[in-house]
Amino acid sequence: MKQKLTLLLLLFTVLTVANCKKEPLLITGSETMHTLLNVVAAGYSKKNPNVEVTVQGGGSFEGIEKLFDSKTDIAASSRPLTPEEQTQFERKGRFENVLIGYDGIAIVVNPANTVSKLTLEQISKIFSGDIKDWSQVGGKPGPIHVVLRNDKSGTAAYFETHILRQRDLGEKEYQTSKKKEFTSDSKVVADNDEMADLIEKDTASVGFMGMGSAQIQNKGKVKAIPYSKTGKDPFVEPSIQNVSERKYKLSRGLYLFYLSDRGKKIDEFITYITSEEGQAMVLKSGYLRSSLSTVEVEAIKP
């Protein structure tokens, strides 16, 4: 009798543990969106305790590749899909593309750097190596040390096209500059935190990262430089308000990609992050919510 009770107790314990096992939900991709997604995931998990959300970085390209290979549930990307990628995903099933917010790309330097403003053309020349000394852009004499994200980064891909190759100045400028490459003297880092740590230690360095990373996650380590597309328009600092009012021109969308026939948990997470509560968390993380008409800038103030 004692042996039977022990077996029943053991069986009950096994069944209880099995029933309490959380269902995994994996999100992979953009380093820019990493902190944002962790904040949203924490809020989602409070309402859905049976789902365990894991957020992995690696860059936008990494997330897209893993979604295509069915190695993640959701891909996070700071760039839109190419037409070729879109076609490939549509062949795999019910593909969904959701815009969850907007982010400004900040040009960042060490807080001790005296440079106070930069134009698109100046930035392009700095990152291509055509401008090599800070005195050429209003700073103290000294060599410029360029820091880049790796080739998995959606931010780097956007920056390369729109700034380095000057697409934001128009098609004529882009056609002239589209073969321009990043300087070979640059240092390459894996994520925004590594870039911020390097810039904090090196007063001669310059890099770029998402606005939220620069002004919230790495506040104090880096300084965001006011930006003007042409130099004739105003120099504007990257901020939630300036992006929402279209004053800061260097901005892009933040996306989640997924296949909607791969489980209810994916649809439920998407519903949450696009809800009023989820969008408030996007804003508090330092990014502009996707519902532009109802932006509450005051919500991000401490």
C-alpha positions as CSV (number, residue, x, y, z in Angstrom):
1,M,0.0,0.0,0.0
2,K,2.8,2.4,0.9
3,Q,4.5,1.6,-2.4
4,K,1.3,2.4,-4.4
5,L,0.9,5.7,-2.5
6,T,4.5,6.6,-3.4
7,L,4.0,5.8,-7.0
8,L,0.7,7.8,-7.1
9,L,2.5,10.8,-5.5
10,L,5.3,10.5,-8.0
11,L,2.8,10.4,-10.9
12,F,0.9,13.4,-9.5
13,T,4.2,15.4,-9.3
14,V,5.2,14.5,-12.8
15,L,1.8,15.6,-14.2
16,T,1.9,18.8,-12.2
17,V,5.3,19.7,-13.5
18,A,4.3,18.9,-17.0
19,N,1.2,21.1,-16.8
20,C,3.2,24.0,-15.3
21,K,5.8,23.9,-18.1
22,K,5.7,27.2,-19.9
23,E,5.2,27.4,-23.7
24,P,8.3,29.0,-25.3
25,L,8.1,32.0,-27.6
26,L,11.3,33.0,-29.3
27,I,12.0,36.5,-30.8
28,T,15.3,37.0,-32.7
29,G,16.9,39.8,-34.5
30,S,17.4,43.6,-34.2
31,E,19.9,44.8,-31.6
32,T,18.2,48.2,-31.7
33,M,14.9,46.6,-30.6
34,H,16.4,44.2,-28.0
35,T,15.7,46.3,-24.9
36,L,12.3,47.4,-26.2
37,L,11.2,43.8,-26.8
38,N,12.4,42.7,-23.3
39,V,10.3,45.4,-21.7
40,V,7.2,44.4,-23.7
41,A,7.9,40.7,-23.1
42,A,7.9,41.3,-19.3
43,G,4.6,43.0,-19.5
44,Y,3.1,40.3,-21.8
45,S,4.4,37.5,-19.4
46,K,2.5,39.0,-16.5
47,K,-0.7,38.6,-18.4
48,N,0.3,35.3,-19.9
49,P,2.2,33.4,-17.3
50,N,2.1,30.1,-19.2
51,V,4.2,31.6,-22.1
52,E,8.0,32.1,-21.6
53,V,9.3,34.8,-24.0
54,T,12.9,34.8,-24.9
55,V,14.5,37.7,-26.9
56,Q,17.7,37.1,-28.8
57,G,19.8,39.6,-30.7
58,G,22.2,39.1,-33.5
59,G,20.9,41.8,-35.8
60,S,18.0,42.2,-38.2
61,F,19.5,39.9,-40.9
62,E,20.0,37.2,-38.2
63,G,16.3,37.3,-37.3
64,I,15.1,37.2,-40.9
65,E,17.4,34.2,-41.7
66,K,16.2,32.3,-38.6
67,L,12.6,32.9,-39.3
68,F,13.0,31.7,-42.8
69,D,14.8,28.5,-41.5
70,S,12.0,28.1,-38.8
71,K,14.5,28.6,-36.0
72,T,12.5,31.5,-34.4
73,D,8.9,32.4,-33.9
74,I,9.2,36.1,-34.6
75,A,11.9,38.1,-36.4
76,A,12.6,41.6,-35.2
77,S,14.0,44.0,-37.8
78,S,14.9,47.7,-38.0
79,R,14.6,47.6,-41.8
80,P,11.8,46.5,-44.2
81,L,12.2,43.3,-46.2
82,T,13.6,43.3,-49.6
83,P,11.1,42.4,-52.4
84,E,13.0,39.1,-52.8
85,E,12.7,38.3,-49.0
86,Q,9.0,39.2,-49.1
87,T,8.4,36.7,-52.0
88,Q,10.3,33.9,-50.2
89,F,8.3,34.3,-47.0
90,E,5.0,34.4,-48.8
91,R,5.8,31.0,-50.3
92,K,6.3,29.6,-46.8
93,G,2.8,30.4,-45.5
94,R,0.6,33.2,-44.1
95,F,3.3,35.8,-43.8
96,E,2.7,38.9,-41.7
97,N,4.6,42.2,-41.5
98,V,3.8,44.5,-38.5
99,L,5.1,48.0,-37.9
100,I,5.4,48.4,-34.1
101,G,7.2,51.7,-33.9
102,Y,9.7,54.2,-35.3
103,D,13.3,55.0,-34.3
104,G,15.6,57.9,-35.1
105,I,19.2,56.9,-36.0
106,A,21.6,59.0,-33.8
107,I,25.1,59.9,-34.8
108,V,27.0,59.5,-31.6
109,V,30.4,60.6,-30.2
110,N,32.1,60.8,-26.9
111,P,30.5,63.3,-24.5
112,A,33.8,65.3,-24.4
113,N,33.8,65.8,-28.2
114,T,33.2,69.5,-29.1
115,V,31.5,68.9,-32.4
116,S,28.0,70.4,-32.1
117,K,26.4,69.6,-35.5
118,L,26.8,67.5,-38.7
119,T,25.2,67.4,-42.1
120,L,24.5,64.3,-44.1
121,E,27.3,65.0,-46.5
122,Q,29.8,65.5,-43.7
123,I,28.7,62.2,-42.0
124,S,29.0,60.4,-45.3
125,K,32.6,61.7,-45.8
126,I,33.5,60.8,-42.2
127,F,32.3,57.2,-42.5
128,S,33.9,56.7,-45.9
129,G,37.2,58.1,-44.7
130,D,37.1,61.2,-46.9
131,I,37.1,63.3,-43.8
132,K,39.7,62.0,-41.4
133,D,40.2,64.8,-38.8
134,W,37.7,66.4,-36.4
135,S,39.0,69.9,-37.2
136,Q,37.4,69.5,-40.7
137,V,33.9,69.5,-39.1
138,G,34.4,72.1,-36.4
139,G,36.1,70.0,-33.7
140,K,39.5,70.0,-32.1
141,P,42.3,68.7,-34.3
142,G,42.8,64.9,-34.1
143,P,42.1,61.8,-36.1
144,I,38.6,60.4,-36.4
145,H,38.0,56.8,-35.2
146,V,35.0,55.3,-37.0
147,V,33.0,52.6,-35.3
148,L,30.5,50.4,-37.2
149,R,27.9,47.7,-36.5
150,N,28.5,44.3,-38.2
151,D,26.9,43.2,-41.4
152,K,23.9,41.5,-39.6
153,S,22.7,45.0,-38.5
154,G,19.6,46.5,-40.0
155,T,20.6,49.9,-38.7
156,A,24.0,49.5,-40.6
157,A,22.2,48.5,-43.8
158,Y,19.9,51.6,-43.6
159,F,22.8,53.9,-42.7
160,E,24.9,52.6,-45.6
161,T,22.2,53.3,-48.2
162,H,20.6,56.5,-46.9
163,I,23.6,58.3,-45.4
164,L,26.9,56.8,-46.6
165,R,25.6,56.6,-50.2
166,Q,23.5,59.7,-49.7
167,R,20.1,58.4,-50.9
168,D,18.4,60.8,-48.6
169,L,19.8,63.7,-50.7
170,G,18.1,62.4,-53.9
171,E,18.5,59.8,-56.7
172,K,21.2,61.8,-58.5
173,E,23.4,61.9,-55.4
174,Y,22.7,58.2,-54.7
175,Q,23.7,57.2,-58.2
176,T,26.9,59.1,-57.9
177,S,27.7,57.7,-54.4
178,K,26.2,54.2,-54.5
179,K,29.5,52.4,-54.7
180,K,30.9,54.3,-51.8
181,E,32.2,52.0,-49.0
182,F,32.8,52.3,-45.3
183,T,36.4,53.2,-44.4
184,S,38.7,50.2,-44.0
185,D,40.1,51.8,-40.9
186,S,36.9,51.4,-38.9
187,K,36.3,49.1,-35.9
188,V,33.3,46.7,-36.1
189,V,31.2,45.8,-33.1
190,A,28.4,43.4,-32.5
191,D,25.8,45.6,-30.8
192,N,24.9,49.0,-29.5
193,D,26.2,48.4,-26.0
194,E,29.6,47.4,-27.3
195,M,29.7,50.5,-29.5
196,A,28.7,52.7,-26.6
197,D,31.4,51.2,-24.3
198,L,34.1,51.8,-27.0
199,I,33.0,55.4,-27.7
200,E,32.9,56.1,-24.0
201,K,36.6,55.1,-23.7
202,D,37.8,56.8,-26.9
203,T,37.2,60.5,-27.2
204,A,38.1,60.5,-30.9
205,S,35.5,57.9,-31.9
206,V,32.2,58.2,-33.8
207,G,29.4,55.7,-34.5
208,F,25.6,55.4,-35.0
209,M,22.8,53.7,-33.1
210,G,19.1,53.8,-32.5
211,M,17.8,56.9,-30.7
212,G,16.5,54.8,-27.8
213,S,19.9,53.1,-27.4
214,A,21.7,56.5,-27.4
215,Q,19.4,58.5,-25.1
216,I,18.1,55.8,-22.7
217,Q,20.0,52.6,-22.6
218,N,23.5,54.2,-23.1
219,K,22.7,57.7,-21.7
220,G,25.9,59.4,-20.4
221,K,28.2,57.1,-22.4
222,V,27.6,58.8,-25.8
223,K,26.4,62.1,-27.1
224,A,24.0,62.4,-30.0
225,I,24.9,65.1,-32.5
226,P,22.2,67.4,-34.0
227,Y,21.7,66.5,-37.7
228,S,20.8,68.4,-40.8
229,K,20.2,66.8,-44.2
230,T,21.5,69.7,-46.2
231,G,22.9,72.3,-43.8
232,K,20.3,74.8,-45.1
233,D,17.6,73.2,-43.0
234,P,17.7,73.4,-39.2
235,F,20.1,71.1,-37.2
236,V,17.9,68.9,-35.1
237,E,18.6,66.6,-32.1
238,P,17.1,63.1,-32.3
239,S,14.2,62.8,-29.9
240,I,10.8,61.3,-29.7
241,Q,9.2,64.7,-30.2
242,N,11.4,65.7,-33.1
243,V,10.8,62.4,-34.9
244,S,7.0,62.5,-34.3
245,E,6.9,66.1,-35.7
246,R,9.0,65.1,-38.7
247,K,11.7,67.5,-37.7
248,Y,14.4,64.8,-37.3
249,K,14.7,63.3,-40.8
250,L,17.0,60.4,-40.1
251,S,14.4,57.9,-38.9
252,R,13.0,54.5,-39.9
253,G,10.4,51.9,-39.0
254,L,10.7,49.0,-36.6
255,Y,9.1,45.7,-37.7
256,L,8.1,42.3,-36.5
257,F,7.8,39.5,-39.1
258,Y,6.1,36.2,-38.5
259,L,4.1,33.4,-40.0
260,S,0.6,33.6,-38.6
261,D,-0.2,29.9,-39.0
262,R,2.5,28.8,-36.5
263,G,0.6,29.0,-33.3
264,K,-1.8,31.1,-31.2
265,K,0.9,32.4,-28.9
266,I,2.5,34.4,-31.8
267,D,-0.8,36.1,-32.7
268,E,-1.4,36.9,-29.0
269,F,2.0,38.5,-28.6
270,I,1.5,40.7,-31.7
271,T,-1.9,41.7,-30.4
272,Y,-0.3,42.8,-27.1
273,I,2.6,44.8,-28.6
274,T,0.2,46.7,-30.9
275,S,-2.3,47.3,-28.0
276,E,-2.5,50.6,-26.1
277,E,-0.5,49.0,-23.2
278,G,2.2,47.5,-25.5
279,Q,2.6,50.8,-27.5
280,A,3.0,52.7,-24.2
281,M,5.9,50.4,-23.4
282,V,7.4,51.1,-26.9
283,L,7.3,54.8,-26.1
284,K,8.8,54.4,-22.6
285,S,11.7,52.4,-24.1
286,G,12.7,55.5,-26.0
287,Y,11.0,54.8,-29.4
288,L,8.1,56.4,-31.2
289,R,5.0,54.3,-31.2
290,S,3.5,53.2,-34.5
291,S,0.2,55.1,-33.8
292,L,1.7,58.5,-34.6
293,S,-1.5,60.5,-34.1
294,T,-1.8,59.6,-30.5
295,V,1.8,60.0,-29.4
296,E,2.2,61.2,-25.8
297,V,5.7,62.6,-25.5
298,E,5.3,63.4,-21.9
299,A,5.1,59.7,-21.1
300,I,8.8,59.2,-21.5
301,K,9.9,61.9,-19.1
302,P,11.3,60.5,-15.8
